[in-house]
């Protein structure tokens, strides 16, 4: 059984604002490759970076990131 997956709307929100990956990277203090990796779901951001990305996109963290699936009970 697969666990939860963190999904995001970074790409859509960037396009809506006419923002490049490079510009988002500069605004959040990370590399363009990091933004690309997070957009593709290959990497999950730290909590701090998730907040920085949301702030740079002028959205709430819960608008930018959503968890799909259920946590596995312990």
trRosetta pair geometry for C-beta under 8 A, 3 or more apart (Angstrom, degrees):
i j d omega theta_ij theta_ji phi_ij phi_ji
1 72 7.1 135 100 -102 117 111
2 5 7.4 0 150 -42 119 105
2 69 6.4 -85 110 -131 93 148
3 69 6.2 108 147 130 35 140
3 70 7.9 -103 -153 83 51 49
3 71 7.1 22 -158 -130 93 40
3 72 5.5 -67 -106 -23 95 109
4 67 5.0 7 178 -178 129 106
4 68 6.6 154 -158 78 73 39
4 69 3.9 -177 -109 81 51 104
4 70 6.4 -145 -69 69 93 10
4 71 5.8 -22 -23 -74 124 57
5 41 7.3 21 177 -161 109 125
5 67 7.3 150 74 -157 37 59
5 68 5.1 -21 62 63 90 94
5 69 5.5 84 8 4 76 128
6 41 7.3 173 83 -135 72 85
6 44 5.1 86 44 -117 146 110
6 65 5.9 -13 -172 -165 101 107
6 66 7.6 150 -157 79 54 36
6 67 5.8 -33 -99 -100 62 69
6 68 7.9 170 -93 19 14 75
7 41 6.9 -19 -114 -98 53 120
7 65 7.2 149 81 -156 47 54
7 66 5.0 -22 65 67 98 88
7 67 7.5 162 19 -101 78 16
7 68 5.4 45 -14 -11 120 115
8 11 8.0 107 108 1 93 77
8 38 6.7 9 27 153 161 89
8 39 6.7 -107 84 -121 124 42
8 41 7.3 -179 21 -78 95 78
8 64 5.8 1 -151 160 93 71
8 65 5.1 -24 -99 -98 87 65
8 66 7.4 166 -86 21 37 69
9 12 4.8 -48 -176 46 86 116
9 13 5.4 87 123 -24 91 103
9 63 7.0 -71 48 149 132 67
9 64 5.9 -129 51 -140 85 42
9 66 7.8 49 -21 -2 98 105
10 13 5.9 -66 -145 43 26 107
10 14 6.0 30 158 -23 67 108
10 24 7.5 98 -174 -169 110 165
10 35 7.2 -160 159 -170 147 86
10 38 6.5 62 -3 112 162 103
10 39 4.8 -111 77 -100 124 84
10 53 6.5 -44 -108 176 116 130
10 57 7.2 -132 -131 -64 66 151
10 64 6.3 50 -72 -162 71 99
11 14 5.8 -55 -148 34 26 113
11 15 6.4 24 156 -16 63 106
11 39 5.0 94 -53 -157 96 119
12 15 5.9 -58 -150 37 29 109
12 16 6.3 33 152 -22 65 107
13 16 5.5 -50 -146 34 33 116
13 17 6.5 15 158 -5 64 110
13 57 4.7 35 142 -162 134 136
13 59 6.2 -73 -137 -16 148 148
13 63 7.9 102 -83 130 139 105
13 64 6.6 -50 -4 -109 159 86
14 17 6.1 -75 -154 47 28 99
14 19 4.5 -104 -155 74 76 96
14 20 7.3 81 177 -115 121 5
14 21 7.1 20 -159 -73 162 55
14 24 6.0 -60 -108 -48 118 137
14 57 7.1 -75 -70 -107 60 111
15 18 7.4 35 -170 -74 33 32
15 19 7.8 -94 -52 45 19 68
17 57 6.8 -159 -9 -142 152 72
17 58 7.8 135 -96 30 143 110
19 23 4.9 -125 -164 82 84 129
19 24 5.6 90 146 -52 123 92
19 57 7.6 -137 39 -105 157 76
20 23 4.7 101 53 4 79 99
20 24 7.1 -144 94 0 45 85
21 24 5.8 -57 -150 40 33 110
21 25 6.1 39 151 -24 66 107
21 32 4.8 86 124 -154 107 92
21 35 4.7 166 -162 97 92 133
21 36 5.7 29 -153 -62 152 83
21 39 7.4 -82 -108 -18 113 146
22 25 5.5 -54 -148 35 29 115
22 26 6.5 30 154 -19 64 103
22 32 5.0 -21 -88 -90 62 124
23 26 5.7 -52 -149 34 32 111
23 27 6.4 29 154 -16 64 108
24 27 5.7 -58 -147 40 32 111
24 28 6.2 8 161 -1 67 115
24 35 5.2 119 94 -128 116 150
24 53 7.0 37 -178 -134 113 81
24 56 5.8 118 -142 128 73 142
24 57 7.5 13 -121 -63 113 90
25 28 6.3 -73 -143 48 25 95
25 29 8.0 -128 170 47 55 10
25 30 5.4 -101 -148 81 78 67
25 31 5.8 -20 -157 158 134 16
25 32 4.5 -89 -32 -76 158 54
25 34 6.8 123 -121 55 103 96
25 35 4.9 -108 -70 -19 90 130
26 29 7.8 36 -173 -67 26 35
27 52 7.7 165 124 165 79 94
27 56 4.0 119 122 -130 132 126
28 35 7.4 129 47 -80 136 107
28 49 6.5 71 175 -151 123 78
28 52 4.3 115 -138 134 92 118
28 53 5.6 12 -98 -76 147 62
28 56 5.4 -77 -59 -30 92 149
29 52 7.0 -67 29 -178 99 156
30 34 4.1 -81 155 70 123 148
30 35 6.5 143 92 -44 114 80
30 49 6.6 42 -42 -134 141 122
31 34 4.7 108 58 -2 77 98
31 35 7.4 -140 100 1 48 82
32 35 5.6 -53 -154 37 39 112
32 36 6.2 41 148 -21 69 106
33 36 5.5 -52 -145 38 33 115
33 37 6.2 35 155 -21 65 106
34 37 5.7 -55 -147 36 30 112
34 38 6.4 27 155 -16 64 105
34 43 7.0 -81 -153 80 65 153
35 38 5.9 -57 -149 38 30 108
35 39 6.2 34 153 -22 65 107
35 53 7.8 151 -119 -112 89 116
36 39 5.7 -53 -147 35 29 114
36 40 6.4 19 158 -11 64 111
37 40 6.0 -61 -147 42 27 106
37 42 4.6 -86 -162 70 78 110
37 43 4.1 35 136 12 114 119
38 41 7.7 40 180 -71 32 25
38 42 7.7 -89 -66 51 21 71
38 43 5.3 -62 -75 77 61 92
38 44 7.3 88 -124 -127 84 18
38 45 5.3 25 -118 -49 135 99
38 49 7.9 -143 -87 134 153 127
38 53 7.4 -126 123 -87 157 159
45 49 3.9 -127 -175 93 113 116
45 50 4.6 152 91 -59 123 75
45 53 6.5 -133 -66 -8 176 136
45 65 7.9 -116 41 -81 112 143
46 49 4.6 91 50 10 81 102
46 50 6.9 -139 91 -8 41 86
47 50 5.6 -53 -149 33 31 115
47 51 6.6 29 153 -16 64 104
48 51 5.9 -57 -154 37 32 109
48 52 6.4 32 150 -19 66 107
49 52 5.3 -51 -144 37 37 114
49 53 6.2 40 155 -21 68 102
50 53 5.9 -52 -148 35 29 111
50 54 6.4 29 153 -17 62 107
50 61 5.5 63 141 -141 104 111
50 64 7.2 166 -170 93 81 126
50 65 5.7 -28 -152 -17 121 150
51 54 5.7 -54 -145 39 32 112
51 55 6.2 32 155 -19 66 107
51 61 5.8 -37 -94 -79 61 121
52 55 5.7 -55 -146 38 29 110
52 56 6.2 30 155 -20 64 107
53 56 5.8 -55 -147 37 29 111
53 57 6.3 14 157 -5 64 111
53 64 6.1 161 113 168 106 159
54 57 6.0 -67 -147 47 28 102
54 59 5.2 -103 -159 81 77 76
54 60 6.1 -19 -172 156 132 16
54 61 4.5 -86 -51 -81 162 56
54 63 7.2 119 -137 56 106 90
54 64 4.6 -139 -94 4 86 143
54 65 7.6 -77 -67 -1 113 97
55 58 7.2 29 -175 -79 34 38
57 64 6.2 123 59 -90 146 125
59 63 4.3 -111 173 79 115 131
59 64 5.3 130 96 -48 126 96
60 63 4.6 98 58 -1 80 101
60 64 7.2 -161 92 -1 44 86
61 64 5.9 -64 -149 43 34 105
61 65 5.9 -26 172 34 73 106
62 65 6.9 -69 -116 66 26 69
62 66 7.1 66 -169 -86 62 71
